[in-house]
Amino acid sequence: MAKLKIHYYPEKVLTQKAQPVTDFGPALEKLAEDMLETMDDSEGVGLAAPQVGVSKRLLVLCEPEGEPMCLVNPEIEESEGREYGEEGCLSLPQIYARVARATRIKVRAQDLFGEPFELEAHDFLARIIQHECDHLEGIVFPDRLDVFTKEEVLEQWETVRKGLTRSARQRV
């Protein structure tokens, strides 16, 4: 069972811009650790703090076969290329669509201790970071789709969400 509750779209925390992290220390480290565990338990590759109800600019990720990473206050400084790829989201489970993303990005961020660093990411890692950075801006992946596809995806999500709500009530 996941350690933290994942919030589902359209909860308010998912549609608002997250606040910068200013307090570094044990509480932030614990949040990042719990987010990684929640992401892992949910079989995700990335998770942003707003998805667990915390409006802070913090994200965690782990590529398959990769090492877990944490980015605090990330900013995408450069991007190039464009490729469509299938995306899903832990805040819209069971929903997938092809989303265009840059194939190479350069990111400036801080680590859990407030130390700045830069990272260049390509392909799948770049896609994960862009997806999670969108969450920090109050953007979910359907917002990146053309209007007709977005409408179709959100209709599918309403059906799934109703089913999830029903099954949660049955467990109580």
C-alpha positions as CSV (number, residue, x, y, z in Angstrom):
1,M,0.0,0.0,0.0
2,A,1.3,3.5,-0.9
3,K,2.6,5.6,2.0
4,L,1.0,8.8,0.8
5,K,-2.5,9.5,-0.7
6,I,-2.3,10.3,-4.4
7,H,-4.8,13.0,-5.3
8,Y,-6.9,12.6,-8.4
9,Y,-7.6,15.2,-11.1
10,P,-9.4,17.7,-10.9
11,E,-8.5,18.3,-7.2
12,K,-7.6,21.9,-6.6
13,V,-3.9,21.1,-5.6
14,L,-3.4,19.7,-9.1
15,T,-4.6,22.7,-11.0
16,Q,-2.6,25.4,-9.1
17,K,1.0,26.5,-9.4
18,A,3.1,25.1,-6.6
19,Q,5.0,27.2,-4.1
20,P,8.9,27.3,-4.1
21,V,10.6,25.2,-1.5
22,T,12.4,27.4,1.0
23,D,12.8,25.1,4.0
24,F,15.4,22.4,3.5
25,G,15.9,19.8,6.2
26,P,14.6,16.6,7.7
27,A,10.9,17.3,6.9
28,L,11.7,17.8,3.2
29,E,13.9,14.6,3.1
30,K,11.1,12.6,4.7
31,L,8.6,13.9,2.2
32,A,10.9,13.0,-0.7
33,E,11.5,9.5,0.8
34,D,7.7,9.0,1.3
35,M,7.0,10.2,-2.3
36,L,9.6,7.8,-3.7
37,E,8.0,4.9,-1.8
38,T,4.5,6.0,-2.9
39,M,5.7,6.3,-6.5
40,D,7.3,2.8,-6.3
41,D,4.2,1.3,-4.7
42,S,2.1,2.8,-7.5
43,E,4.4,1.5,-10.2
44,G,5.1,5.1,-11.4
45,V,8.3,6.6,-12.8
46,G,7.7,10.1,-11.4
47,L,5.7,12.0,-8.8
48,A,5.3,15.7,-8.0
49,A,4.5,17.0,-4.5
50,P,1.1,18.4,-5.6
51,Q,0.1,14.9,-6.5
52,V,0.3,13.9,-2.8
53,G,-1.5,17.1,-1.7
54,V,1.6,19.3,-1.0
55,S,1.8,22.5,-3.0
56,K,5.6,22.6,-3.2
57,R,8.0,22.6,-6.1
58,L,9.4,19.2,-5.5
59,L,9.5,16.1,-7.7
60,V,10.9,12.6,-7.5
61,L,11.5,10.2,-10.3
62,C,13.2,6.9,-11.2
63,E,13.7,5.6,-14.7
64,P,13.4,1.9,-15.1
65,E,16.8,0.4,-14.3
66,G,17.9,3.9,-13.0
67,E,18.7,5.6,-9.7
68,P,16.0,7.6,-7.8
69,M,16.3,11.3,-8.2
70,C,14.9,14.3,-6.4
71,L,14.6,17.8,-8.0
72,V,13.7,20.8,-5.8
73,N,12.5,24.0,-7.4
74,P,13.3,22.7,-10.9
75,E,13.3,25.0,-13.9
76,I,13.7,23.8,-17.5
77,E,16.2,26.2,-19.0
78,E,16.6,24.7,-22.5
79,S,14.7,22.3,-24.7
80,E,15.0,21.0,-28.2
81,G,13.5,18.3,-30.4
82,R,10.0,17.1,-30.4
83,E,8.6,13.5,-30.1
84,Y,5.3,12.0,-29.3
85,G,5.1,9.3,-26.7
86,E,2.5,7.5,-24.6
87,E,2.0,9.1,-21.2
88,G,-0.1,8.2,-18.2
89,C,-0.3,9.8,-14.8
90,L,-0.8,8.5,-11.2
91,S,-3.4,11.3,-10.7
92,L,-5.4,10.0,-13.7
93,P,-4.9,6.3,-13.4
94,Q,-5.7,4.0,-16.4
95,I,-5.8,7.0,-18.8
96,Y,-3.1,7.3,-21.5
97,A,-2.5,9.5,-24.5
98,R,0.3,10.4,-26.9
99,V,1.9,13.7,-25.8
100,A,4.5,15.8,-27.6
101,R,7.6,16.6,-25.5
102,A,11.1,17.9,-26.1
103,T,13.7,15.1,-26.6
104,R,16.5,17.0,-24.8
105,I,16.2,19.4,-21.9
106,K,18.5,21.2,-19.6
107,V,17.3,21.7,-16.0
108,R,18.4,23.8,-13.1
109,A,17.3,22.6,-9.7
110,Q,18.4,22.1,-6.1
111,D,19.0,19.0,-4.2
112,L,17.4,18.1,-0.8
113,F,20.0,20.2,1.0
114,G,19.4,23.3,-1.1
115,E,22.6,22.9,-3.3
116,P,22.0,24.0,-6.9
117,F,22.8,21.7,-9.8
118,E,22.2,21.4,-13.5
119,L,21.1,18.3,-15.4
120,E,20.8,17.5,-19.1
121,A,18.2,14.9,-19.8
122,H,17.3,13.1,-23.1
123,D,14.4,11.0,-24.3
124,F,12.5,9.1,-21.6
125,L,14.2,10.9,-18.7
126,A,13.5,14.3,-20.4
127,R,9.8,13.2,-20.8
128,I,9.4,12.3,-17.1
129,I,10.9,15.6,-15.9
130,Q,8.7,17.7,-18.3
131,H,5.6,15.8,-17.1
132,E,6.4,16.3,-13.5
133,C,7.4,19.9,-13.9
134,D,4.0,20.5,-15.5
135,H,2.4,19.3,-12.3
136,L,4.3,22.1,-10.5
137,E,2.7,24.6,-12.8
138,G,-0.8,23.1,-12.3
139,I,-0.8,21.4,-15.7
140,V,-1.9,17.8,-16.2
141,F,-1.0,15.9,-19.4
142,P,-4.4,16.2,-21.0
143,D,-3.8,20.0,-21.0
144,R,-1.0,19.3,-23.6
145,L,-3.4,17.6,-26.1
146,D,-5.5,19.1,-28.9
147,V,-9.0,20.1,-27.8
148,F,-10.7,17.0,-29.3
149,T,-8.3,14.5,-27.8
150,K,-8.4,16.3,-24.5
151,E,-12.2,16.1,-24.4
152,E,-12.1,12.4,-25.2
153,V,-9.5,11.7,-22.6
154,L,-11.3,13.6,-19.9
155,E,-14.6,11.8,-20.7
156,Q,-12.7,8.5,-20.3
157,W,-11.3,9.8,-17.0
158,E,-14.8,10.7,-15.7
159,T,-15.8,7.0,-16.3
160,V,-12.7,5.7,-14.6
161,R,-13.0,8.1,-11.7
162,K,-16.6,7.1,-11.0
163,G,-15.5,3.5,-10.9
164,L,-12.6,4.3,-8.5
165,T,-15.0,6.2,-6.2
166,R,-17.5,3.3,-6.2
167,S,-14.8,0.7,-5.4
168,A,-13.4,2.9,-2.6
169,R,-16.9,3.2,-1.0
170,Q,-17.3,-0.6,-1.2
171,R,-14.1,-1.1,0.8
172,V,-15.2,1.1,3.7
